[in-house]
Amino acid sequence: SMGKKGLLDLVQKRKNLFNLFYEKLIQWTKDNDEYILSSKQFSPISIAISLKHLPNERVTELGSMLFTRRISGARVIKLGTKQTIDTYEFMNYGAHSSNIQCSYLTVAASIGMEESDIDIFMKKFDSIYQKLRRNENSDD
């Protein structure tokens, strides 16, 4: 019903919002001594952010707390997670590589996203991250 132009407009909007999201996350990582693990060159949709300052035993709480605050699609990869399937053992299961150096969070800019969604994410993510970094209880 939207036609080719409508779809192309949505794709262009997503690309613009991805760049905004990426820039906001770069600033956030600088402010929090974290770093971006992914490159716009290799992934024009998703962004991976290190979680090196969170206690490793609590990083999965980040994903859970984001989800309960209506942030969906974010995915936490916990350093050291092992999974055996058949006779194969996978180290850092769920990660893009067995050789990751820290836990990380992936987020994406999707079609249908609005700039206000990025602002809401940044506010909620930062609040949860700071709480977990201080190793406080997760109750909000």
WOHU-V234301 format. One record per residue. N is the residue number from 0. RES is the residue in three letters. NEAR is the number of other C-alpha atoms within 12 Angstrom. Layout:
n->N res->RES near->NEAR
n->N res->RES near->NEAR
This chain:
n->0 res->SER near->6
n->1 res->MET near->9
n->2 res->GLY near->9
n->3 res->LYS near->10
n->4 res->LYS near->11
n->5 res->GLY near->14
n->6 res->LEU near->15
n->7 res->LEU near->14
n->8 res->ASP near->16
n->9 res->LEU near->21
n->10 res->VAL near->21
n->11 res->GLN near->21
n->12 res->LYS near->21
n->13 res->ARG near->28
n->14 res->LYS near->27
n->15 res->ASN near->23
n->16 res->LEU near->29
n->17 res->PHE near->32
n->18 res->ASN near->27
n->19 res->LEU near->27
n->20 res->PHE near->36
n->21 res->TYR near->34
n->22 res->GLU near->19
n->23 res->LYS near->25
n->24 res->LEU near->36
n->25 res->ILE near->26
n->26 res->GLN near->19
n->27 res->TRP near->25
n->28 res->THR near->26
n->29 res->LYS near->15
n->30 res->ASP near->13
n->31 res->ASN near->21
n->32 res->ASP near->18
n->33 res->GLU near->25
n->34 res->TYR near->27
n->35 res->ILE near->31
n->36 res->LEU near->30
n->37 res->SER near->24
n->38 res->SER near->18
n->39 res->LYS near->22
n->40 res->GLN near->11
n->41 res->PHE near->11
n->42 res->SER near->19
n->43 res->PRO near->24
n->44 res->ILE near->28
n->45 res->SER near->30
n->46 res->ILE near->36
n->47 res->ALA near->36
n->48 res->ILE near->37
n->49 res->SER near->35
n->50 res->LEU near->40
n->51 res->LYS near->29
n->52 res->HIS near->25
n->53 res->LEU near->31
n->54 res->PRO near->24
n->55 res->ASN near->25
n->56 res->GLU near->20
n->57 res->ARG near->30
n->58 res->VAL near->35
n->59 res->THR near->28
n->60 res->GLU near->31
n->61 res->LEU near->40
n->62 res->GLY near->32
n->63 res->SER near->24
n->64 res->MET near->30
n->65 res->LEU near->31
n->66 res->PHE near->20
n->67 res->THR near->19
n->68 res->ARG near->20
n->69 res->ARG near->16
n->70 res->ILE near->26
n->71 res->SER near->23
n->72 res->GLY near->21
n->73 res->ALA near->29
n->74 res->ARG near->30
n->75 res->VAL near->35
n->76 res->ILE near->37
n->77 res->LYS near->34
n->78 res->LEU near->32
n->79 res->GLY near->24
n->80 res->THR near->25
n->81 res->LYS near->17
n->82 res->GLN near->16
n->83 res->THR near->13
n->84 res->ILE near->10
n->85 res->ASP near->7
n->86 res->THR near->7
n->87 res->TYR near->10
n->88 res->GLU near->14
n->89 res->PHE near->20
n->90 res->MET near->22
n->91 res->ASN near->24
n->92 res->TYR near->23
n->93 res->GLY near->24
n->94 res->ALA near->27
n->95 res->HIS near->21
n->96 res->SER near->17
n->97 res->SER near->21
n->98 res->ASN near->16
n->99 res->ILE near->23
n->100 res->GLN near->21
n->101 res->CYS near->30
n->102 res->SER near->40
n->103 res->TYR near->39
n->104 res->LEU near->39
n->105 res->THR near->32
n->106 res->VAL near->34
n->107 res->ALA near->34
n->108 res->ALA near->35
n->109 res->SER near->28
n->110 res->ILE near->22
n->111 res->GLY near->21
n->112 res->MET near->28
n->113 res->GLU near->21
n->114 res->GLU near->23
n->115 res->SER near->14
n->116 res->ASP near->25
n->117 res->ILE near->30
n->118 res->ASP near->19
n->119 res->ILE near->20
n->120 res->PHE near->32
n->121 res->MET near->28
n->122 res->LYS near->20
n->123 res->LYS near->24
n->124 res->PHE near->37
n->125 res->ASP near->26
n->126 res->SER near->23
n->127 res->ILE near->33
n->128 res->TYR near->39
n->129 res->GLN near->25
n->130 res->LYS near->24
n->131 res->LEU near->29
n->132 res->ARG near->27
n->133 res->ARG near->15
n->134 res->ASN near->20
n->135 res->GLU near->17
n->136 res->ASN near->16
n->137 res->SER near->23
n->138 res->ASP near->14
n->139 res->ASP near->13
